[in-house]
Amino acid sequence: MELTLSFCSKGNPNEVVSIQQGIETATRAKCAESVIGLVHKGIFGLIKKTAIPIADRVEVQIRKSLGAEPEVSLRERNKRLIAKIRDLLNTGARERQLQSALFNSGLLRQVTYRVVQEVTMKATKDFRGMRIDLVLAPNASGPAQIIELKRGTHVLLAREGTPNAKRSKLLIRAIKQLEVYGDRLATDEVSVANIESRYEFRIINPALRLIAGRSLRDAGGYSLLRHDRNPNLYISSWDGFLEELERLVG
């Protein structure tokens, strides 16, 4: 079943978040997830401990001065939602459970104005029938995003931590799956037109993103996750992706 949740009927979400997302995209193109993770734990960790709690207290005081009931801040709610997804990952949740939790959390709808799941494309003489996990509408910082989700237990590298480390067969298969989506969206004008008509946003040269597995034990292994052949395709571990959401909406 296809489901759609909209942040708003038209236009882009918060401009600051959109700018932040553009920075995230540019950073991913230049830096390995391990490097971004170190910055996240250092600089962003300090901000979470100092500036954000102050901002939340100011929000509470403003509500009190207006006679409104105190409520949990949006950042605090987002923090709890991200923690729930981490808990699912830690207990070995299946792909559909993770997809449902992420979609229903509303976290992605704070990044772009429309998020769609279970986007289907019928079989043709050139392509088999396909189902895309998540599609994010384009926003001011970039094109639509095609997202394929795999379990947290999805093995990213074989022989990780050794000189013979290489992409796992599971990862190679997932990359090929995402590349087929990209090829079809680039050539199957009828299917693209159907999707655009159904959900009322454009899909032009979309970004392809695979979210799978957990952070690597060996920082050097992240070089194997870069996909230089297709700069529009990016591979994230679930840990790296959730840290990115923390920076964007946490």
LINCORFEN-V266954 format. One record per pair of residues at least 24 apart in sequence whose ideal C-beta (glycine too) atoms are under 10 Angstrom apart, sorted by sequence separation. I is the first residue (numbers start at 1). J is the second residue. D is the distance in Angstrom with one decimal. If there is no record, write none. Layout:
i,j,d
I,J,D
I,J,D
//
This chain:
i,j,d
52,76,9.2
81,105,4.3
112,136,4.9
113,137,5.9
114,138,9.5
150,174,5.8
182,206,7.3
207,231,9.5
208,232,5.6
209,233,7.5
210,234,7.4
211,235,8.2
212,236,7.9
213,237,5.2
214,238,6.0
215,239,4.0
216,240,9.6
80,105,9.5
81,106,7.6
82,107,7.0
111,136,7.1
112,137,5.0
113,138,9.4
114,139,9.5
149,174,9.6
181,206,8.7
182,207,9.3
207,232,5.3
208,233,4.3
209,234,5.2
210,235,4.8
211,236,5.1
212,237,7.1
213,238,6.8
214,239,5.5
215,240,6.4
81,107,5.9
108,134,7.4
111,137,9.8
112,138,7.3
113,139,6.9
148,174,6.5
182,208,5.0
206,232,7.4
207,233,7.9
208,234,7.2
209,235,7.8
210,236,7.1
211,237,7.6
212,238,7.3
213,239,8.7
214,240,9.2
48,75,9.1
52,79,9.3
78,105,8.2
109,136,9.2
112,139,4.6
119,146,8.6
148,175,9.1
150,177,9.6
181,208,6.8
205,232,6.9
207,234,7.0
208,235,9.6
209,236,6.6
210,237,9.9
211,238,6.0
213,240,9.8
77,105,9.4
78,106,8.7
108,136,6.3
109,137,9.8
111,139,7.3
112,140,9.5
116,144,9.7
215,243,9.0
77,106,9.0
78,107,6.2
112,141,9.0
148,177,6.3
179,208,7.4
211,240,8.5
212,241,9.4
77,107,9.7
103,133,8.9
111,141,9.0
112,142,9.4
114,144,9.6
115,145,9.4
117,147,9.3
148,178,5.0
178,208,4.9
211,241,4.9
48,79,8.7
102,133,9.3
103,134,6.8
147,178,8.9
178,209,7.9
179,210,10.0
210,241,9.9
211,242,9.3
78,110,7.5
102,134,7.6
112,144,8.6
115,147,9.3
117,149,9.7
146,178,7.1
178,210,5.4
209,241,8.4
112,145,8.0
148,181,7.3
175,208,9.1
177,210,8.5
99,133,5.6
111,145,9.2
147,181,9.9
98,133,9.5
99,134,7.0
146,181,5.5
175,210,6.6
74,110,8.1
146,182,7.0
174,210,5.6
96,133,9.2
108,145,9.2
174,211,9.8
175,212,9.7
95,133,7.9
174,212,6.1
108,147,8.8
146,185,7.1
171,210,8.2
174,213,9.6
144,185,8.9
171,212,7.1
170,212,8.0
171,213,7.8
170,213,8.7
168,212,9.9
102,147,9.1
132,177,10.0
168,213,8.8
103,149,9.8
132,178,9.3
135,181,9.8
102,149,7.5
130,177,8.9
99,147,9.2
133,181,9.8
179,227,9.1
182,230,7.3
99,148,10.0
132,181,6.0
178,227,9.4
99,149,5.2
130,180,7.5
131,181,9.8
135,185,9.7
175,225,9.8
179,229,9.0
182,232,7.1
98,149,5.9
130,181,6.6
144,195,9.3
165,216,9.2
179,230,6.9
182,233,7.1
98,150,8.7
128,180,8.8
132,184,9.7
144,196,9.4
175,227,6.9
178,230,9.1
181,233,10.0
95,148,9.4
96,149,8.9
98,151,7.0
127,180,7.6
132,185,9.0
165,218,7.2
171,224,8.7
95,149,5.6
97,151,9.0
98,152,7.4
127,181,9.7
130,184,6.8
156,210,9.6
167,221,9.7
171,225,8.1
175,229,9.7
179,233,6.9
95,150,6.0
96,151,9.7
130,185,9.8
144,199,9.6
161,216,8.4
165,220,7.9
166,221,9.6
175,230,9.0
178,233,6.3
95,151,5.3
127,183,8.4
128,184,9.7
154,210,9.3
156,212,6.5
157,213,8.6
160,216,6.3
161,217,5.8
162,218,8.5
165,221,5.5
168,224,9.7
178,234,9.8
94,151,6.3
95,152,9.4
126,183,9.6
127,184,5.2
144,201,6.6
146,203,8.2
154,211,9.3
155,212,8.9
156,213,4.2
160,217,6.3
161,218,4.3
163,220,9.7
167,224,5.7
178,235,9.0
93,151,7.2
94,152,9.8
126,184,8.1
130,188,9.7
144,202,7.0
145,203,9.8
154,212,4.1
155,213,6.6
156,214,8.3
160,218,5.8
165,223,9.5
166,224,6.7
167,225,8.0
175,233,7.2
92,151,7.4
93,152,7.1
94,153,9.4
95,154,8.6
143,202,8.2
144,203,4.8
147,206,9.9
152,211,9.6
153,212,9.4
154,213,4.5
155,214,9.9
156,215,9.4
157,216,6.6
161,220,8.5
162,221,9.7
165,224,6.5
92,152,7.1
93,153,9.1
121,181,8.6
124,184,8.8
127,187,8.8
135,195,7.5
143,203,7.7
144,204,7.5
146,206,5.0
147,207,8.9
148,208,7.8
149,209,9.4
150,210,7.1
152,212,8.1
153,213,7.5
154,214,8.7
156,216,6.6
157,217,9.4
160,220,9.6
161,221,7.2
167,227,10.0
175,235,7.4
91,152,9.2
92,153,5.8
126,187,7.8
127,188,6.5
130,191,8.5
143,204,6.0
144,205,8.8
145,206,6.3
146,207,7.0
147,208,8.2
148,209,7.3
149,210,8.2
150,211,7.1
151,212,7.3
152,213,6.5
153,214,8.1
157,218,8.2
160,221,5.6
174,235,8.5
89,151,8.3
90,152,7.7
119,181,9.6
126,188,7.4
137,199,7.3
139,201,9.6
143,205,5.7
144,206,4.3
145,207,4.7
146,208,5.1
147,209,4.9
148,210,5.1
149,211,5.3
150,212,3.5
151,213,8.0
152,214,5.5
159,221,9.7
88,151,9.9
89,152,3.8
121,184,6.6
132,195,8.9
137,200,8.5
138,201,6.3
142,205,9.9
143,206,5.2
144,207,7.3
145,208,7.8
146,209,6.9
147,210,7.8
148,211,7.3
149,212,7.3
150,213,7.0
151,214,9.8
88,152,7.9
89,153,8.7
121,185,8.6
124,188,6.8
127,191,8.0
135,199,7.5
137,201,4.0
138,202,6.3
142,206,9.3
143,207,5.8
145,209,5.7
146,210,9.6
147,211,6.4
148,212,8.0
157,221,5.2
160,224,9.1
171,235,7.6
136,201,9.2
137,202,8.4
138,203,8.0
142,207,6.4
156,221,7.7
157,222,9.4
86,152,9.1
122,188,10.0
124,190,7.9
135,201,8.6
137,203,8.9
138,204,7.8
156,222,9.5
158,224,9.8
85,152,9.6
121,188,7.2
124,191,7.6
138,205,9.9
157,224,6.0
122,190,9.3
135,203,7.5
138,206,8.1
156,224,8.1
157,225,8.2
167,235,9.4
121,190,9.4
122,191,7.4
138,207,9.3
156,225,6.8
121,191,4.5
136,206,8.9
120,191,9.4
121,192,8.8
135,206,7.9
136,207,8.7
119,191,9.9
122,194,8.5
121,194,7.8
136,209,8.9
120,194,9.5
121,195,7.4
132,206,10.0
119,194,9.9
120,195,9.0
134,209,8.9
119,195,6.2
133,210,10.0
134,211,9.1
120,198,9.8
133,211,8.9
116,195,8.5
119,198,8.3
156,235,7.7
119,199,7.9
156,237,7.0
116,198,8.3
116,199,5.3
154,237,9.2
115,199,9.7
119,203,9.8
154,238,8.9
114,199,6.5
116,201,8.8
152,237,8.5
114,200,7.7
146,232,9.3
152,238,5.1
24,111,9.6
114,201,6.0
145,232,9.8
146,233,9.4
148,235,10.0
151,238,8.8
152,239,8.6
113,201,8.2
150,238,8.8
112,201,8.9
143,232,8.4
145,234,9.4
147,236,9.6
149,238,8.7
21,111,5.9
20,111,8.9
21,112,8.2
149,241,9.5
17,110,6.4
18,111,8.0
17,111,6.1
18,112,8.2
147,241,9.3
17,112,9.0
13,109,7.6
14,110,7.3
3,100,9.8
13,110,6.2
14,111,9.1
5,103,7.2
13,111,6.6
5,104,8.1
7,106,8.2
12,111,10.0
13,112,6.3
3,103,7.4
12,112,7.5
13,113,5.6
3,104,9.2
5,106,7.1
7,108,8.8
8,109,8.9
12,113,6.1
13,114,9.8
7,109,4.1
11,113,6.4
5,108,8.7
6,109,7.3
7,110,6.8
10,113,7.3
5,109,5.9
7,111,8.5
9,113,8.0
10,114,9.7
7,112,7.0
8,113,5.2
9,114,9.1
6,112,10.0
7,113,4.5
8,114,8.6
6,113,6.4
7,114,6.8
6,114,5.1
7,115,7.9
5,114,7.7
6,115,8.2
102,211,8.8
4,114,6.7
5,115,5.9
6,116,9.5
4,115,7.7
5,116,8.2
3,115,9.5
4,116,5.0
5,117,8.6
99,211,9.8
3,116,7.5
4,117,8.1
98,211,8.6
2,116,7.1
3,117,5.7
4,118,9.7
2,117,7.4
3,118,6.6
4,119,9.6
21,136,9.9
26,141,9.3
1,117,9.3
2,118,5.0
25,141,6.6
26,142,9.6
1,118,6.4
2,119,6.7
22,139,9.0
24,141,8.5
25,142,5.7
95,212,9.2
2,120,6.7
21,139,7.0
22,140,7.7
23,141,8.3
24,142,9.7
25,143,10.0
1,120,9.8
21,140,8.6
22,141,3.4
21,141,4.4
22,142,6.5
25,145,9.6
18,139,5.2
19,140,7.8
20,141,8.1
21,142,7.1
17,139,8.7
18,140,4.4
19,141,6.7
17,140,9.8
18,141,4.8
13,137,10.0
15,139,9.7
17,141,8.8
18,142,9.0
21,145,9.9
89,213,9.7
90,214,9.3
12,137,9.2
15,140,7.1
89,214,7.0
12,138,9.0
13,139,6.8
15,141,9.7
12,139,4.8
13,140,9.1
11,139,9.3
12,140,5.0
2,131,9.4
11,140,9.5
12,141,8.7
7,137,9.1
4,135,9.7
6,137,9.0
7,139,9.9
4,137,10.0
111,244,9.6
111,245,8.0
107,242,9.2
110,245,8.9
102,238,9.7
108,245,8.1
111,248,5.9
107,245,5.5
110,248,7.4
111,249,6.9
102,241,9.1
107,246,9.8
110,249,4.6
98,238,7.8
102,242,9.4
105,245,9.2
108,248,9.6
109,249,9.6
107,248,8.5
108,249,9.0
107,249,6.0
102,245,9.0
106,249,9.4
107,250,9.1
89,237,9.9
89,238,5.4
88,238,9.5
89,239,8.1
86,238,8.2
85,238,7.9
86,239,8.2
89,242,8.3
85,241,9.4
86,242,6.3
85,242,6.3
83,242,9.1
82,242,5.4
85,245,8.7
82,243,9.0
82,245,5.9
81,245,8.9
82,246,6.1
78,245,7.6
79,246,7.5
82,249,8.7
78,246,7.9
81,249,9.3
82,250,6.6
81,250,9.5
78,248,9.2
79,249,9.4
75,246,9.4
78,249,5.0
79,250,5.6
77,249,9.7
78,250,5.2
77,250,9.9
75,249,7.6
76,250,9.1
74,249,7.8
75,250,5.8
74,250,9.5
37,215,6.8
28,207,9.9
37,216,10.0
28,209,9.4
34,215,7.8
38,219,8.8
25,207,7.6
33,215,7.2
34,216,7.2
37,219,8.8
33,216,8.0
32,216,9.6
34,218,8.8
35,219,8.1
34,219,3.9
37,222,9.4
33,219,8.9
34,220,8.4
36,222,9.6
32,219,7.2
34,221,8.5
35,222,8.2
32,220,9.0
33,221,9.9
34,222,5.0
32,221,9.2
33,222,5.3
34,223,9.6
10,200,8.8
32,222,3.9
9,200,9.2
31,222,9.3
32,223,6.7
34,225,9.8
33,225,7.1
6,199,9.5
32,225,7.8
33,226,9.8
4,198,8.6
6,200,9.5
32,226,7.5
4,199,6.4
2,198,7.9
4,200,9.5
2,199,9.0
29,226,9.5
28,226,9.8
48,246,8.0
52,250,8.0
40,239,9.8
44,243,7.9
48,247,9.9
36,236,9.8
37,237,9.2
40,240,8.7
47,247,9.2
33,234,9.6
45,246,9.8
29,231,6.9
33,235,8.5
37,239,7.5
41,243,8.3
44,246,7.0
48,250,7.5
29,232,10.0
33,236,6.6
34,237,9.9
37,240,6.4
40,243,4.7
44,247,5.8
47,250,9.8
33,237,6.4
36,240,6.8
39,243,9.7
40,244,8.3
43,247,9.7
29,234,8.0
28,234,5.7
33,239,8.3
34,240,8.7
37,243,6.4
40,246,7.5
44,250,8.6
28,235,9.8
33,240,4.2
36,243,7.5
37,244,10.0
40,247,6.7
28,236,7.9
32,240,9.6
33,241,9.2
36,244,7.9
39,247,9.5
25,234,8.4
33,243,8.8
33,244,9.4
36,247,9.2
28,240,8.9
28,244,8.3
27,244,9.4
25,244,9.9
24,244,5.7
27,247,9.9
24,245,9.8
21,244,8.9
24,247,7.0
20,244,9.5
23,247,9.0
24,248,6.9
23,248,9.6
21,247,9.6
20,247,6.8
21,248,6.2
20,248,5.4
21,249,10.0
20,249,9.0
17,247,10.0
18,248,9.6
17,248,5.7
16,248,9.6
17,249,6.6
14,248,9.8
14,249,9.0
13,249,9.7
//
